[in-house]
Amino acid sequence: MSLPTRQPAERDPLSLEPVGPDDLACVAALADFIWWRCYPPIIGSAQVHYMLGRGYALPALREAQQNGTRFSLLRVAGRSIGFSAWRHEPDTAFLDKLYLHPGFHGKGVGRWLIEASCRQMANEGVDRVRLRVNRYNHPAIRAYERAGFRVSGKDCQPIGGGFVMDDYLMNRTGLLGLLLN
């Protein structure tokens, strides 16, 4: 899979498109590309390998989709550069995945992806979203805070293989207000 490495031009339309079962391979390939470039300094290569196999192998993605997780691909001029995934929970939504090709970090594209994903939730009547973010992923934490998320707690959970997820819990309310814009 060829991934773009340039900043989108003003004329390049961004879109967030629902993922069907046939598009999950693209999600898996993007996850592999993005994780290997961003996460080894934060969690180490062994945990990256473990988590990609656990959460981004096609069987895991298919199971998540079959259980109600809604995946979307972020595209610029028709090329996939990121994705998000969320699911309904009682009285809220859980933003399970939100990843962007590193060549597009710091350009406002991540903020667009966050807002478009929140708009999807609002369109389904969701007013509050929560997420987990690694406590040492400072760029992601800043991006979420700029998008209106606030830290609501900390959580460290064993995930198998001798690894843990050491995360901040974050949430954002007022998603329904996005529908007024």
KAVEN-V754873 format. One record per residue. N is the residue number from 1. RES is the residue in one letter. SS is DSSP state (h for helix, s for strand, l for the rest). Layout:
n=[N/N]
res=[RES/RES]
ss=[SS/SS]
This chain:
n=[1/2/3/4/5/6/7/8/9/10/11/12/13/14/15/16/17/18/19/20/21/22/23/24/25/26/27/28/29/30/31/32/33/34/35/36/37/38/39/40/41/42/43/44/45/46/47/48/49/50/51/52/53/54/55/56/57/58/59/60/61/62/63/64/65/66/67/68/69/70/71/72/73/74/75/76/77/78/79/80/81/82/83/84/85/86/87/88/89/90/91/92/93/94/95/96/97/98/99/100/101/102/103/104/105/106/107/108/109/110/111/112/113/114/115/116/117/118/119/120/121/122/123/124/125/126/127/128/129/130/131/132/133/134/135/136/137/138/139/140/141/142/143/144/145/146/147/148/149/150/151/152/153/154/155/156/157/158/159/160/161/162/163/164/165/166/167/168/169/170/171/172/173/174/175/176/177/178/179/180/181]
res=[M/S/L/P/T/R/Q/P/A/E/R/D/P/L/S/L/E/P/V/G/P/D/D/L/A/C/V/A/A/L/A/D/F/I/W/W/R/C/Y/P/P/I/I/G/S/A/Q/V/H/Y/M/L/G/R/G/Y/A/L/P/A/L/R/E/A/Q/Q/N/G/T/R/F/S/L/L/R/V/A/G/R/S/I/G/F/S/A/W/R/H/E/P/D/T/A/F/L/D/K/L/Y/L/H/P/G/F/H/G/K/G/V/G/R/W/L/I/E/A/S/C/R/Q/M/A/N/E/G/V/D/R/V/R/L/R/V/N/R/Y/N/H/P/A/I/R/A/Y/E/R/A/G/F/R/V/S/G/K/D/C/Q/P/I/G/G/G/F/V/M/D/D/Y/L/M/N/R/T/G/L/L/G/L/L/L/N]
ss=[l/l/l/l/l/l/l/l/l/l/l/l/l/s/s/s/s/s/l/l/h/h/h/h/h/h/h/h/h/h/h/h/h/h/h/h/h/h/l/h/h/h/h/l/h/h/h/h/h/h/h/h/h/h/h/l/l/h/h/h/h/h/h/h/h/h/l/l/l/s/s/s/s/s/s/s/l/l/s/s/s/s/s/s/s/s/s/s/s/l/l/s/s/s/s/s/s/s/s/s/l/h/h/h/l/l/l/l/h/h/h/h/h/h/h/h/h/h/h/h/h/h/h/l/l/l/l/s/s/s/s/s/s/s/l/l/l/h/h/h/h/h/h/h/h/h/l/l/l/s/s/s/s/s/s/s/s/s/s/s/l/l/s/s/s/s/s/s/s/s/s/s/s/l/h/h/h/h/h/h/l]
